[in-house]
Amino acid sequence: MTGIGKSITISKKGRILLRSKLLRSWDRELEVMNREKKGRPFEFPLQFIQFLMIIHVIFNP
């Protein structure tokens, strides 16, 4: 799994650009996370959660 820092780029204007790799690996990452898991399956991959944490830190002072 690649680091989330490699999956986003922040421009000087404050726009955030996602690499399509994050979206393309969504299903594969969920499959790995849910393998041999008991109970309710995960709905969001770890990389997406990390991305949301970064957004929260950047835009919520």
C-alpha positions as CSV (number, residue, x, y, z in Angstrom):
1,M,0.0,0.0,0.0
2,T,1.4,3.4,-0.9
3,G,1.3,6.3,1.4
4,I,-1.5,8.7,1.1
5,G,0.9,11.6,0.6
6,K,1.7,10.2,-2.8
7,S,-2.0,10.1,-3.7
8,I,-2.7,13.8,-3.3
9,T,-1.2,17.0,-4.6
10,I,-1.9,20.4,-3.2
11,S,-1.6,23.4,-5.5
12,K,-0.9,26.9,-4.4
13,K,-4.5,27.9,-5.0
14,G,-5.7,25.4,-2.3
15,R,-7.1,22.9,-4.8
16,I,-6.6,19.2,-4.0
17,L,-6.0,16.8,-6.9
18,L,-6.5,13.1,-6.4
19,R,-4.5,10.6,-8.4
20,S,-6.8,8.1,-10.0
21,K,-4.7,5.3,-8.4
22,L,-6.6,5.9,-5.1
23,L,-9.9,5.3,-6.8
24,R,-8.7,2.4,-9.0
25,S,-7.4,0.5,-6.0
26,W,-10.6,1.1,-3.9
27,D,-12.1,-2.4,-4.6
28,R,-8.8,-4.3,-4.3
29,E,-7.9,-2.6,-1.0
30,L,-11.4,-3.3,0.5
31,E,-11.1,-7.0,-0.6
32,V,-7.8,-7.3,1.3
33,M,-9.1,-5.5,4.3
34,N,-12.2,-7.6,4.5
35,R,-10.5,-11.0,3.9
36,E,-11.0,-13.2,7.0
37,K,-12.7,-10.4,8.8
38,K,-15.7,-11.4,11.0
39,G,-18.7,-9.1,11.3
40,R,-19.7,-6.2,9.1
41,P,-17.3,-5.5,6.2
42,F,-15.4,-2.3,5.8
43,E,-17.0,0.1,3.3
44,F,-14.1,2.5,2.9
45,P,-10.4,1.7,2.3
46,L,-7.7,2.9,4.7
47,Q,-6.2,5.2,2.1
48,F,-9.5,7.1,1.7
49,I,-9.8,7.5,5.5
50,Q,-6.2,8.8,5.6
51,F,-7.1,11.2,2.8
52,L,-10.1,12.6,4.7
53,M,-7.9,13.0,7.8
54,I,-5.5,15.1,5.8
55,I,-8.3,17.2,4.4
56,H,-9.6,17.8,7.9
57,V,-6.2,18.9,9.2
58,I,-5.6,21.3,6.3
59,F,-9.0,22.9,6.2
60,N,-10.1,22.9,9.9
61,P,-7.7,25.1,11.9
